[in-house]
Amino acid sequence: MSDLTGKRVLVVGGSSGIGLATAQAAAKLGAGVVVASRSQDKLDAAVAAIGPGSQGRVLDTTSDAAVEAFFADGAAYDHVVISAAQTKVAAVRELPLADAQASMDSKFWGAYRIARAAPIRDGGSLTFVTGVLAIRPRKGAAIQGAINAGLEALAQGLALELAPVRVNTVSPGLVETPLYDRMAAEARQAMYERAAATLPAGLVGQPEHIAAQILALITNPYATGSIVYIHGGSALV
């Protein structure tokens, strides 16, 4: 994997899960890493986990003003990764419309705001994190699949609009992240075990598995307009 020494990397949603694993991987390659999320406490913990040279900044991606203020200093980044999202999933006729709109605002429009505002150096990259529901729909999760598919289409359009900045998407399957901590421990473990038993890969994804692919894309100067699925084979079964 390429060296990122001297490069400046922003990970939006970098205080936990896939985002944190990506920030840690970039830092190990020598990058100066900035992580952004809504919680200062989580940012403080993330910066401690990433190590010296990293920085945490509070950002609410659902706010136009907050995003504009975040980038107001004009400081450019070499690579920007967006994994931030707060979404609710339920059947269309059961999910309150306000919750569906808030989910879209967080994951789709949040990424759109960042893509619109972030100063990225020529030859750098912008990477979205979506999800396999875009191509493998699941009953009761239509809104999540629609958001992911929309982001993937957006990324391909931006690969043309923002060139020579490169724009790519990494689409994970089930990944063991703090997102599932709200579940009871036994139920969560049972879910992981069921998934591992059915996946061709034979295991549930870990944040570092997805981070490895993100780093592969941001360090590959030939990669743009790509959608890379890292789902353990879940789209095949």
C-alpha positions, 0 to 999 in steps of 0.5 A, spaced: 500 500 500 502 506 498 505 511 503 501 517 505 506 521 508 505 529 508 498 527 505 492 530 509 486 526 510 479 528 512 475 522 515 467 524 516 464 520 521 471 518 523 470 517 531 468 510 530 467 504 526 469 504 519 471 511 519 475 510 525 479 504 522 480 508 516 483 514 520 487 509 524 490 506 517 491 512 514 495 515 520 499 508 520 501 510 512 504 517 515 498 521 513 496 527 517 489 525 519 483 530 521 476 526 524 470 529 524 463 527 527 458 530 532 460 528 538 466 531 542 467 526 547 467 521 541 472 525 537 477 525 543 477 518 544 478 517 537 484 522 537 487 518 542 486 511 539 489 514 532 495 517 535 500 523 535 498 528 529 491 527 529 486 532 530 478 532 531 473 537 529 466 537 531 461 537 525 454 536 523 453 534 516 446 535 516 447 543 517 449 547 511 451 552 515 456 548 519 459 544 513 460 551 510 463 554 517 468 547 517 471 548 510 471 556 511 479 556 512 480 554 505 485 549 507 485 543 502 485 536 503 488 530 499 483 525 501 476 526 504 472 519 506 465 520 508 462 514 512 458 519 517 450 517 517 445 516 522 439 512 519 433 509 521 430 503 517 423 500 517 418 498 512 416 504 508 409 504 510 411 503 518 417 508 518 415 515 519 416 520 513 420 525 518 424 519 520 425 517 512 427 524 510 432 525 516 435 519 514 436 521 507 438 528 510 444 525 514 447 520 509 445 522 502 445 530 503 450 530 508 455 527 503 452 531 498 454 537 502 461 535 504 462 533 496 460 540 494 464 544 500 470 540 501 477 543 498 480 537 495 487 538 491 488 535 484 489 528 484 486 527 491 480 523 492 473 523 495 470 516 497 463 515 499 461 509 504 454 506 502 452 499 503 450 492 499 443 494 500 443 498 494 444 492 489 441 486 494 434 489 497 432 487 503 424 487 505 423 492 510 430 496 508 427 500 502 429 507 504 437 504 506 437 501 499 435 507 496 440 512 499 445 507 498 444 507 491 443 514 490 450 515 493 453 511 488 450 514 482 452 521 485 459 518 486 459 516 479 457 523 476 462 527 481 467 523 478 466 526 472 465 533 475 470 533 480 476 530 475 482 531 476 479 529 483 478 522 484 471 519 486 469 512 488 465 508 493 466 502 497 460 498 499 460 494 505 455 488 507 454 486 514 460 489 519 461 489 526 461 496 528 458 500 534 452 501 530 449 494 533 451 496 540 444 498 541 442 490 540 442 486 546 448 482 547 446 475 546 441 477 540 447 481 537 452 475 537 446 470 534 445 475 528 453 475 527 453 467 527 447 467 523 450 471 518 457 468 518 454 461 517 450 463 510 456 468 507 461 465 502 466 468 506 464 465 512 465 471 517 462 477 518 466 484 516 470 488 521 471 495 520 479 494 518 476 490 512 473 496 509 478 500 511 483 496 507 479 497 501 478 505 502 485 506 503 487 501 496 482 506 492 485 513 495 492 511 494 491 508 487 491 514 482 487 510 476 481 509 481 475 513 479 468 512 478 469 505 481 464 502 486 467 496 490 463 491 494 466 488 500 460 484 502 463 477 504 459 474 498 452 477 501 450 479 494 451 472 491 446 468 496 
